[in-house]
Amino acid sequence: MNRNNYYNMNNMNNVGGVNEAEFCPNCPTQTIYDPPITQYEDYYHPQLVNVVQNIETIKQHHCCPVYKQHYTYTEKNVMVSSVKRVKLAKTSAKKRSKK
């Protein structure tokens, strides 16, 4: 719809006794400039970036026990008689337990 017709719609009646079909006002054409719309187009290009990462190795030393068994050997000569001492050993053990 034309702006001129839109604003004249309220005045649909005869203007100055002239029929609507015959009425043609002399409205000058206007030009309105809106502020510009900024449109961006992004273009991406590869850029080499050298990243140096230093790696430090720390060697930790820990003492932990490792058991190594050492054996000592002794030899002993014992004289064994043919007399059985089993009874003597039993009676002496009984005497100790009574104390």
N, C-alpha and C positions, 0 to 999 in steps of 0.2 A: 504494500500500500504506500502510496506517495505521502510524504510528510505534509505536504500542503493540503491534501485531501483529509488527512487524519485530523489536523487542527481545525479544519473547517466543518467537520462532521457535526459539531454542536450547533452550528449555524445553518441547519438544513432548511430553515424556512426561507422564504423569499427575502433577498437583500435589496433594499431600495426599490421594491416592487418588481424586481427582475427575477425571472424563473431560474432555478438552479442549473438547468442545462445550459442556459445562456450566460450564466455568471462565470467569468474567468478573471480572477484578480491578477494583477501584475505583481507577482512576488519574485524578487530577484533571487537567483540561485546563490547559495552560500557554500563555501568550501570550509570544512572543519578538519583540522589535522590532529589526530590523536598522538600522544607521545609514542615514540617508536618502541616496538617490542624487540628486546634483545634476545637473539637466539644463538646458542652456542653449539658448535659441533666439536666434539673432542676427538682428537687423533692421538694414538699412543704409539710411541716408538721405543724399541728396546734400547736400554742404556746399560752398559756393562759397569757393574759396581763390584770392585774387588773387596772382599771381606776377609781379613786375616784373623784367624782364631788361634790364639796361642794355647797349646796344651802342655800343662806341667804335670810330670809324673813324679809322685812322691812315693818312695819305697820305704815302707814302714817295716821295721824289724821287731819281732816280738819273741820273748823267751817263753817257751812252754815246756813243762816237765815231760821228759820221756824216760820212763823207768827201764833201766837195764840191770838185770839181776846178775850179781856176782856170787859165786859159791866158793866157800872155803872147805877144805877137807882136812880132817884130822884122823889119825889112826891111834888106836889104843889097844894094848894087849891086856887081856883079862884072863885070869886063870879060873877055870870052871872045874869044880870038884864033882865027883860022882854022887855025893850026898845030896838028897833032895831037901831043900830048905823051904818048901812050899808051906808047911805047917807053921814054921816059925814066922814066916811073913804074914800069915793070916792072923795069928794070935796077936802080933804086935799092932796090926791095923785095928783090931777090935779094941785094944787098950787105948789107943789114941782117940777113938771116937767116943769113949765113955767120959773122957775128961771134960 
